[in-house]
Amino acid sequence: MSSLLLAVQSTVPNTGTELNFSGTIIIIASSILALLIIPRVIRYPHVGPKMPLPFPSAFNNPSVGAFLAAMSTGHIVGIGAVLGLTNLGII
């Protein structure tokens, strides 16, 4: 191990965060919500190969690009929600 990494390790404070699954549930919920909304509001959700999803009519049968856009948006919103709720002390 590099001596530079060992020197930095002693100065990094312990934040006391442990793995909890409440943040995971929030990110999954926000990603599913984004998957329900985003393919309906983007201009061309059906251009390109279709994503093989269960219940394609519920998700508006999005293409791979629309699916990736929805998942990216869901993760960004979910991470913001988790960080905000953590700072408020709710999680």
ZAFI-165812 format. One record per atom (N, C-alpha, C): residue in three letters; atom name; residue number from 1; x, y, z. Coordinates in steps of 0.001 Angstrom, whole numbers, plus 500000, padded with zeros to 6 digits. Example, Ala and Ser with C-alpha at 12.3 -4.5 7.8 and 13.67 -1.06 7.14 Angstrom:
     r    a     k        u        v        w
   Ala    N     1   513190   494310   507800
   Ala   CA     1   512300   495500   507800
   Ala    C     1   513200   496700   507800
   Ser    N     2   512850   497750   507080
   Ser   CA     2   513670   498940   507140
   Ser    C     2   512900   500030   507870
//
This chain:
     r    a     k        u        v        w
   Met    N     1   500839   498830   500000
   Met   CA     1   500000   500000   500000
   Met    C     1   500887   501238   500000
   Ser    N     2   500467   502224   499288
   Ser   CA     2   501246   503446   499157
   Ser    C     2   501259   504217   500474
   Ser    N     3   502401   504831   500756
   Ser   CA     3   502500   505606   501998
   Ser    C     3   501617   506852   501937
   Leu    N     4   501360   507358   500737
   Leu   CA     4   500475   508511   500601
   Leu    C     4   499053   508151   501023
   Leu    N     5   498577   506961   500634
   Leu   CA     5   497244   506522   501041
   Leu    C     5   497162   506317   502551
   Leu    N     6   498214   505789   503132
   Leu   CA     6   498220   505598   504583
   Leu    C     6   498221   506931   505321
   Ala    N     7   498893   507939   504772
   Ala   CA     7   498914   509250   505402
   Ala    C     7   497542   509913   505345
   Val    N     8   496832   509736   504243
   Val   CA     8   495507   510342   504089
   Val    C     8   494490   509614   504947
   Gln    N     9   494660   508329   505132
   Gln   CA     9   493690   507532   505876
   Gln    C     9   493529   508018   507308
   Ser    N    10   494588   508477   507931
   Ser   CA    10   494487   508920   509318
   Ser    C    10   493775   510260   509451
   Thr    N    11   493693   511037   508361
   Thr   CA    11   493052   512347   508451
   Thr    C    11   491588   512327   508054
   Val    N    12   491102   511222   507487
   Val   CA    12   489700   511129   507064
   Val    C    12   488847   510805   508292
   Pro    N    13   487874   511661   508609
   Pro   CA    13   487053   511386   509793
   Pro    C    13   486093   510221   509566
   Asn    N    14   485767   509541   510623
   Asn   CA    14   484774   508467   510562
   Asn    C    14   483392   509108   510627
   Thr    N    15   482630   508931   509566
   Thr   CA    15   481303   509555   509527
   Thr    C    15   480265   508730   510269
   Gly    N    16   480576   507502   510582
   Gly   CA    16   479661   506667   511336
   Gly    C    16   478523   506106   510517
   Thr    N    17   478625   506224   509202
   Thr   CA    17   477549   505674   508376
   Thr    C    17   477780   504190   508166
   Glu    N    18   476724   503454   508275
   Glu   CA    18   476764   502030   508032
   Glu    C    18   475787   501710   506914
   Leu    N    19   475899   500524   506394
   Leu   CA    19   474997   500106   505331
   Leu    C    19   473589   499911   505897
   Asn    N    20   472640   500673   505353
   Asn   CA    20   471246   500422   505682
   Asn    C    20   470455   500383   504382
   Phe    N    21   469386   499635   504396
   Phe   CA    21   468648   499402   503171
   Phe    C    21   467488   500362   502974
   Ser    N    22   467320   501338   503830
   Ser   CA    22   466252   502308   503614
   Ser    C    22   466571   503193   502414
   Gly    N    23   467835   503504   502209
   Gly   CA    23   468224   504267   501031
   Gly    C    23   468028   503476   499756
   Thr    N    24   468258   502180   499832
   Thr   CA    24   468062   501314   498672
   Thr    C    24   466603   501300   498246
   Ile    N    25   465715   501215   499210
   Ile   CA    25   464285   501201   498902
   Ile    C    25   463862   502517   498269
   Ile    N    26   464400   503622   498743
   Ile   CA    26   464049   504935   498189
   Ile    C    26   464547   505056   496755
   Ile    N    27   465760   504587   496471
   Ile   CA    27   466300   504672   495117
   Ile    C    27   465539   503753   494169
   Ile    N    28   465170   502561   494617
   Ile   CA    28   464382   501665   493771
   Ile    C    28   463016   502272   493473
   Ala    N    29   462376   502844   494476
   Ala   CA    29   461059   503456   494273
   Ala    C    29   461146   504649   493320
   Ser    N    30   462173   505478   493472
   Ser   CA    30   462292   506631   492578
   Ser    C    30   462637   506201   491160
   Ser    N    31   463395   505114   490998
   Ser   CA    31   463702   504619   489655
   Ser    C    31   462460   504055   488974
   Ile    N    32   461631   503332   489707
   Ile   CA    32   460392   502797   489128
   Ile    C    32   459433   503935   488794
   Leu    N    33   459356   504929   489667
   Leu   CA    33   458509   506086   489381
   Leu    C    33   458995   506824   488141
   Ala    N    34   460307   506977   488003
   Ala   CA    34   460857   507618   486806
   Ala    C    34   460593   506779   485567
   Leu    N    35   460639   505452   485699
   Leu   CA    35   460358   504582   484559
   Leu    C    35   458897   504673   484132
   Leu    N    36   458019   504976   485051
   Leu   CA    36   456611   505161   484697
   Leu    C    36   456358   506519   484049
   Ile    N    37   457136   507542   484417
   Ile   CA    37   456882   508902   483940
   Ile    C    37   457716   509278   482717
   Ile    N    38   459010   509031   482750
   Ile   CA    38   459931   509542   481733
   Ile    C    38   459592   509078   480312
   Pro    N    39   459299   507793   480057
   Pro   CA    39   458977   507427   478666
   Pro    C    39   457724   508100   478118
   Arg    N    40   456896   508640   478952
   Arg   CA    40   455690   509329   478482
   Arg    C    40   455940   510802   478166
   Val    N    41   457011   511373   478684
   Val   CA    41   457226   512808   478499
   Val    C    41   458378   513134   477550
   Ile    N    42   459221   512154   477200
   Ile   CA    42   460276   512456   476237
   Ile    C    42   459700   512421   474830
   Arg    N    43   460375   513066   473910
   Arg   CA    43   459823   513258   472574
   Arg    C    43   459746   511965   471767
   Tyr    N    44   460824   511174   471734
   Tyr   CA    44   460856   509952   470926
   Tyr    C    44   461192   508748   471816
   Pro    N    45   460232   508228   472563
   Pro   CA    45   460538   507115   473459
   Pro    C    45   460633   505762   472776
   His    N    46   460239   505671   471512
   His   CA    46   460191   504371   470838
   His    C    46   461234   504233   469735
   Val    N    47   462224   505132   469670
   Val   CA    47   463253   505055   468639
   Val    C    47   464353   504126   469119
   Gly    N    48   464649   503106   468332
   Gly   CA    48   465691   502150   468680
   Gly    C    48   465103   500839   469154
   Pro    N    49   465984   499923   469572
   Pro   CA    49   465492   498616   470030
   Pro    C    49   464682   498744   471314
   Lys    N    50   463663   497932   471418
   Lys   CA    50   462774   497991   472589
   Lys    C    50   463389   497265   473775
   Met    N    51   463099   497754   474950
   Met   CA    51   463560   497122   476182
   Met    C    51   462570   496022   476547
   Pro    N    52   463048   494784   476774
   Pro   CA    52   462121   493698   477110
   Pro    C    52   461698   493757   478580
   Leu    N    53   460695   494549   478864
   Leu   CA    53   460207   494727   480222
   Leu    C    53   458919   493940   480431
   Pro    N    54   458668   493494   481655
   Pro   CA    54   457346   492923   481929
   Pro    C    54   456312   494049   481929
   Phe    N    55   455119   493760   481547
   Phe   CA    55   454036   494750   481462
   Phe    C    55   454449   495947   480597
   Pro    N    56   454737   495730   479304
   Pro   CA    56   455231   496835   478472
   Pro    C    56   454246   497982   478337
   Ser    N    57   452950   497723   478428
   Ser   CA    57   452001   498833   478293
   Ser    C    57   452023   499743   479511
   Ala    N    58   452329   499210   480680
   Ala   CA    58   452399   500045   481880
   Ala    C    58   453597   500989   481829
   Phe    N    59   454681   500526   481185
   Phe   CA    59   455879   501338   481092
   Phe    C    59   455991   502065   479760
   Asn    N    60   454944   502045   478938
   Asn   CA    60   454874   502715   477635
   Asn    C    60   455836   502092   476630
   Asn    N    61   456230   500846   476824
   Asn   CA    61   457089   500096   475904
   Asn    C    61   458297   500918   475458
   Pro    N    62   459186   501324   476377
   Pro   CA    62   460282   502240   476014
   Pro    C    62   461397   501526   475253
   Ser    N    63   462170   502329   474533
   Ser   CA    63   463372   501815   473896
   Ser    C    63   464477   501720   474948
   Val    N    64   465614   501171   474537
   Val   CA    64   466739   501034   475471
   Val    C    64   467222   502418   475927
   Gly    N    65   467256   503372   475011
   Gly   CA    65   467681   504726   475363
   Gly    C    65   466744   505395   476361
   Ala    N    66   465447   505228   476161
   Ala   CA    66   464476   505796   477092
   Ala    C    66   464562   505115   478452
   Phe    N    67   464809   503809   478455
   Phe   CA    67   464977   503076   479713
   Phe    C    67   466198   503584   480475
   Leu    N    68   467314   503750   479778
   Leu   CA    68   468528   504251   480438
   Leu    C    68   468344   505677   480951
   Ala    N    69   467631   506499   480192
   Ala   CA    69   467359   507858   480641
   Ala    C    69   466489   507859   481894
   Ala    N    70   465492   506987   481918
   Ala   CA    70   464608   506904   483083
   Ala    C    70   465357   506400   484309
   Met    N    71   466205   505391   484123
   Met   CA    71   466964   504857   485259
   Met    C    71   467973   505879   485776
   Ser    N    72   468603   506618   484875
   Ser   CA    72   469547   507654   485305
   Ser    C    72   468833   508746   486097
   Thr    N    73   467695   509181   485595
   Thr   CA    73   466924   510201   486297
   Thr    C    73   466442   509690   487653
   Gly    N    74   465985   508457   487691
   Gly   CA    74   465528   507872   488955
   Gly    C    74   466643   507783   489974
   His    N    75   467843   507416   489541
   His   CA    75   468959   507340   490480
   His    C    75   469377   508729   490976
   Ile    N    76   469384   509713   490086
   Ile   CA    76   469755   511065   490512
   Ile    C    76   468741   511614   491516
   Val    N    77   467464   511441   491230
   Val   CA    77   466425   511903   492155
   Val    C    77   466486   511111   493466
   Gly    N    78   466699   509802   493370
   Gly   CA    78   466768   508957   494562
   Gly    C    78   467951   509297   495454
   Ile    N    79   469111   509552   494845
   Ile   CA    79   470278   509915   495646
   Ile    C    79   470055   511260   496323
   Gly    N    80   469441   512194   495611
   Gly   CA    80   469116   513474   496243
   Gly    C    80   468146   513314   497407
   Ala    N    81   467165   512448   497235
   Ala   CA    81   466204   512207   498318
   Ala    C    81   466871   511543   499513
   Val    N    82   467742   510571   499255
   Val   CA    82   468427   509888   500355
   Val    C    82   469342   510854   501098
   Leu    N    83   470099   511660   500365
   Leu   CA    83   470990   512616   501028
   Leu    C    83   470202   513658   501816
   Gly    N    84   469103   514131   501241
   Gly   CA    84   468280   515109   501951
   Gly    C    84   467653   514535   503201
   Leu    N    85   467105   513331   503100
   Leu   CA    85   466487   512707   504273
   Leu    C    85   467528   512337   505327
   Thr    N    86   468736   512000   504894
   Thr   CA    86   469806   511712   505856
   Thr    C    86   470226   512964   506593
   Asn    N    87   470321   514075   505877
   Asn   CA    87   470700   515346   506532
   Asn    C    87   469622   515827   507475
   Leu    N    88   468366   515513   507172
   Leu   CA    88   467272   515895   508079
   Leu    C    88   467169   514967   509274
   Gly    N    89   467847   513840   509223
   Gly   CA    89   467815   512884   510329
   Gly    C    89   466657   511918   510273
   Ile    N    90   465962   511858   509149
   Ile   CA    90   464823   510964   509025
   Ile    C    90   465290   509537   508782
   Ile    N    91   466337   509388   508016
   Ile   CA    91   466890   508044   507762
   Ile    C    91   468001   507775   508767
//
